[in-house]
């Protein structure tokens, strides 16, 4: 019996060491994140299992001290503080699925100055479904602008220096520079083209969806372009033939984005031919 209890204890430790949620706590009437809570957040972000999750849900709370309207606003400020911290660490808006202020919790079990367990933001790992463009028919309206889509990389023989080519079907997990497994042949195709054209030089350009077109640079778009750059170098392509940059959301193919298919079109990598 003692052995069974001990084994159960070990299993319990293992289960609780892989939490899928985190609570960030705040001082009474405060919404700034303390150093200790920042450390907790850093560890939580670093331990995101990208194979299982690719997003977050967040809910803000306050204790019963103060009126309901004040506590609702305070819980929103706490949410905003956590969101800003996450974004400063590379998390993007598209990775945050829910961001909901819940206001006060009525638990008065602690003392007359409030309940510290209620002054918190709960963060929960979540899975964002990625829909391929063929799975959803694009909805267009009179206000939707669809620009000329760049030619596919396979048409490289028919374009001049200075042309842009899109790496079609090079799709990413939302908010990351991790490509979907189905997109690996696209990178392999680009590598083969570079090997077959040893004098060709290219600039790799990253683009994102879901943001204002005024965003001309973005850490995720930059990381996606650099991922392609690093892949080619790792496969033996000279760095002197390559450069990379990003344009954020400033060069969308479809605007506004009405469907997931539209967002996938904008969430792309292109190459510009610098020399052939």
C-alpha positions as CSV (number, residue, x, y, z in Angstrom):
1,X,0.0,0.0,0.0
2,X,2.8,2.4,0.9
3,X,4.5,1.7,-2.5
4,X,1.2,2.5,-4.3
5,X,0.8,5.7,-2.5
6,X,4.4,6.7,-3.2
7,X,3.9,6.0,-7.0
8,X,0.7,8.0,-7.0
9,X,2.6,10.9,-5.3
10,X,5.3,10.8,-8.1
11,X,2.6,10.8,-10.8
12,X,0.9,13.8,-9.2
13,X,4.2,15.7,-9.1
14,X,4.7,15.1,-12.8
15,X,1.2,16.2,-13.7
16,X,1.4,19.4,-11.8
17,X,4.8,20.2,-13.2
18,X,3.3,20.6,-16.7
19,X,0.5,23.2,-15.9
20,X,-1.4,24.6,-18.8
21,X,-2.4,27.7,-16.9
22,X,-0.9,30.4,-14.7
23,X,-2.3,33.1,-12.4
24,X,-0.5,36.4,-12.0
25,X,-1.3,38.2,-8.7
26,X,-1.4,41.9,-7.9
27,X,-1.3,44.1,-4.8
28,X,-4.5,45.7,-3.6
29,X,-5.7,48.4,-6.1
30,X,-2.6,47.9,-8.2
31,X,-2.1,46.8,-11.8
32,X,1.7,46.8,-12.2
33,X,3.4,43.4,-12.4
34,X,5.8,42.8,-9.6
35,X,9.3,41.4,-10.3
36,X,8.4,37.9,-8.9
37,X,5.3,37.7,-11.1
38,X,7.3,38.8,-14.1
39,X,9.7,35.9,-13.6
40,X,6.7,33.5,-13.4
41,X,5.4,35.0,-16.7
42,X,8.8,34.6,-18.4
43,X,9.0,30.9,-17.4
44,X,5.4,30.3,-18.6
45,X,6.1,31.8,-22.0
46,X,9.3,29.9,-22.4
47,X,7.6,26.6,-21.6
48,X,4.8,26.9,-24.2
49,X,4.5,23.5,-26.0
50,X,4.2,24.6,-29.6
51,X,3.2,21.1,-30.7
52,X,0.2,21.2,-28.4
53,X,-0.7,24.9,-28.1
54,X,-0.1,28.1,-30.0
55,X,-2.1,30.7,-28.2
56,X,-3.4,32.1,-24.9
57,X,-6.7,32.9,-23.2
58,X,-6.6,35.6,-20.5
59,X,-9.1,36.7,-17.8
60,X,-8.8,39.5,-15.4
61,X,-10.2,39.8,-11.9
62,X,-10.4,42.0,-8.8
63,X,-11.4,41.5,-5.2
64,X,-14.5,42.9,-3.6
65,X,-12.9,46.1,-2.3
66,X,-14.4,49.1,-4.1
67,X,-17.6,49.3,-6.3
68,X,-18.3,47.0,-9.2
69,X,-17.5,49.6,-11.9
70,X,-14.1,50.4,-10.3
71,X,-13.2,46.7,-10.1
72,X,-14.2,46.0,-13.7
73,X,-11.9,48.8,-14.9
74,X,-9.1,47.6,-12.5
75,X,-9.3,44.0,-13.8
76,X,-9.0,45.4,-17.4
77,X,-5.9,47.4,-16.5
78,X,-4.4,44.2,-15.0
79,X,-5.2,42.4,-18.3
80,X,-3.6,45.2,-20.3
81,X,-0.5,45.1,-18.2
82,X,-0.1,41.4,-18.7
83,X,-0.9,41.7,-22.4
84,X,1.8,44.4,-22.9
85,X,4.3,42.2,-21.1
86,X,3.6,39.2,-23.3
87,X,3.9,41.3,-26.4
88,X,7.2,42.7,-25.2
89,X,8.4,39.1,-25.1
90,X,7.4,38.2,-28.6
91,X,3.7,37.1,-28.2
92,X,1.5,38.6,-30.8
93,X,-2.1,39.8,-30.7
94,X,-3.2,36.9,-32.9
95,X,-1.9,34.5,-30.3
96,X,-4.2,36.0,-27.6
97,X,-7.6,34.5,-28.3
98,X,-9.6,35.8,-25.3
99,X,-8.7,39.0,-23.3
100,X,-11.7,39.4,-21.0
101,X,-12.1,41.6,-17.9
102,X,-14.4,39.8,-15.4
103,X,-14.4,42.4,-12.6
104,X,-14.7,41.6,-9.0
105,X,-15.0,38.2,-7.3
106,X,-17.3,38.1,-4.3
107,X,-15.1,35.8,-2.1
108,X,-14.6,37.7,1.2
109,X,-12.9,34.8,3.0
110,X,-9.6,36.5,3.6
111,X,-9.9,39.8,5.6
112,X,-11.4,43.3,5.5
113,X,-8.8,44.7,3.1
114,X,-9.6,42.2,0.4
115,X,-8.8,38.8,-1.0
116,X,-5.3,38.5,-2.5
117,X,-6.3,35.4,-4.4
118,X,-8.9,37.3,-6.3
119,X,-6.5,40.1,-7.5
120,X,-5.2,38.2,-10.5
121,X,-5.1,37.5,-14.2
122,X,-5.5,33.9,-15.3
123,X,-3.6,32.8,-18.4
124,X,-4.5,29.6,-20.1
125,X,-2.7,27.9,-23.0
126,X,-5.0,27.4,-26.0
127,X,-5.0,25.9,-29.5
128,X,-5.8,28.2,-32.5
129,X,-7.1,26.2,-35.4
130,X,-5.2,27.0,-38.6
131,X,-7.5,26.8,-41.7
132,X,-5.9,26.3,-45.1
133,X,-7.1,28.7,-47.8
134,X,-8.9,25.9,-49.7
135,X,-11.0,25.1,-46.7
136,X,-12.8,28.4,-46.6
137,X,-14.2,30.4,-49.4
138,X,-13.1,34.0,-49.4
139,X,-15.9,36.5,-48.8
140,X,-15.6,39.8,-50.7
141,X,-17.4,43.1,-50.4
142,X,-17.3,46.3,-52.2
143,X,-14.9,47.7,-49.5
144,X,-12.5,44.8,-49.7
145,X,-9.4,45.5,-51.7
146,X,-7.5,42.6,-53.3
147,X,-4.2,43.7,-54.8
148,X,-2.3,41.9,-57.5
149,X,-0.8,38.8,-55.9
150,X,2.9,38.2,-56.6
151,X,3.8,35.4,-58.9
152,X,4.7,32.0,-57.5
153,X,8.3,31.0,-57.0
154,X,7.9,28.3,-59.7
155,X,7.6,31.1,-62.3
156,X,11.1,32.4,-61.6
157,X,12.3,31.8,-65.1
158,X,9.7,34.2,-66.5
159,X,10.5,37.2,-64.3
160,X,13.1,39.9,-64.4
161,X,15.5,41.2,-61.7
162,X,13.5,43.3,-59.2
163,X,10.4,41.1,-59.3
164,X,8.8,39.7,-56.2
165,X,7.7,36.1,-55.9
166,X,5.6,34.6,-53.2
167,X,6.4,31.3,-51.5
168,X,2.9,29.9,-51.8
169,X,1.7,27.5,-49.1
170,X,4.6,28.5,-46.8
171,X,2.2,28.8,-43.9
172,X,3.1,29.4,-40.2
173,X,1.6,28.6,-36.9
174,X,-0.2,31.8,-35.8
175,X,2.1,34.3,-34.1
176,X,5.3,32.3,-34.6
177,X,8.0,31.6,-37.2
178,X,7.3,27.9,-37.0
179,X,6.1,26.5,-40.4
180,X,3.4,23.9,-40.7
181,X,4.8,20.5,-41.6
182,X,2.9,20.6,-44.9
183,X,4.9,23.6,-45.9
184,X,8.4,22.0,-45.7
185,X,8.4,21.1,-49.4
186,X,8.1,24.8,-50.2
187,X,11.5,25.5,-48.5
188,X,13.0,22.5,-50.2
189,X,11.8,23.8,-53.6
190,X,13.4,27.2,-52.9
191,X,16.6,25.5,-51.9
192,X,16.7,23.6,-55.2
193,X,16.1,26.8,-57.2
194,X,19.0,28.5,-55.4
195,X,21.2,25.5,-56.2
196,X,20.2,25.4,-59.8
197,X,20.8,29.2,-60.2
198,X,24.2,29.8,-58.5
199,X,24.4,33.4,-59.6
200,X,21.0,34.3,-58.2
201,X,20.7,36.7,-55.2
202,X,17.5,37.2,-53.3
203,X,16.0,39.3,-50.6
204,X,13.6,37.4,-48.3
205,X,10.7,39.5,-47.1
206,X,8.3,38.7,-44.2
207,X,4.7,39.8,-44.0
208,X,2.0,39.5,-41.3
209,X,-1.8,39.6,-41.1
210,X,-4.3,41.0,-38.6
211,X,-2.6,44.4,-37.9
212,X,-3.0,47.9,-39.2
213,X,-1.3,48.6,-42.5
214,X,0.6,51.4,-40.7
215,X,2.7,48.6,-39.0
216,X,5.7,48.6,-41.3
217,X,7.9,46.4,-39.1
218,X,7.0,43.4,-36.9
219,X,9.1,41.0,-34.9
220,X,7.1,37.9,-36.1
221,X,7.4,38.9,-39.8
222,X,11.1,39.6,-39.3
223,X,11.5,36.2,-37.6
224,X,9.7,34.4,-40.5
225,X,12.0,36.0,-43.1
226,X,15.1,35.1,-40.9
227,X,13.9,31.5,-40.6
228,X,14.0,31.1,-44.4
229,X,17.4,32.9,-44.5
230,X,18.8,30.6,-41.8
231,X,17.4,27.5,-43.5
232,X,19.1,28.3,-46.8
233,X,22.5,29.1,-45.1
234,X,22.2,25.8,-43.1
235,X,21.8,24.0,-46.4
236,X,24.9,25.5,-47.9
237,X,23.7,28.6,-49.7
238,X,26.2,31.4,-49.3
239,X,25.1,34.3,-47.1
240,X,26.4,36.7,-49.7
241,X,23.6,35.7,-52.0
242,X,20.9,36.3,-49.3
243,X,19.4,39.2,-47.3
244,X,16.2,39.4,-45.3
245,X,13.8,42.1,-44.0
246,X,10.1,42.5,-43.1
247,X,7.3,44.8,-44.0
248,X,5.0,44.1,-41.1
249,X,1.4,44.5,-42.3
250,X,2.1,47.4,-44.7
251,X,1.8,45.3,-47.9
252,X,-1.3,43.2,-47.6
253,X,-2.7,41.3,-50.5
254,X,-6.2,41.4,-49.1
255,X,-7.7,44.2,-47.0
256,X,-9.8,44.0,-44.9
257,X,-9.3,40.4,-43.9
258,X,-12.7,38.9,-43.8
259,X,-11.8,35.2,-43.5
260,X,-9.0,33.0,-42.2
261,X,-8.1,32.4,-45.9
262,X,-7.5,36.1,-46.3
263,X,-5.3,36.2,-43.2
264,X,-3.3,33.3,-44.5
265,X,-2.7,35.1,-47.8
266,X,-1.3,38.1,-45.9
267,X,0.7,35.9,-43.5
268,X,3.4,35.1,-46.0
269,X,7.0,35.2,-47.2
270,X,8.1,36.6,-50.5
271,X,11.5,36.8,-52.2
272,X,12.7,39.7,-54.4
273,X,15.1,38.8,-57.2
274,X,18.3,41.0,-56.8
275,X,20.4,39.2,-59.4
276,X,20.0,36.2,-61.7
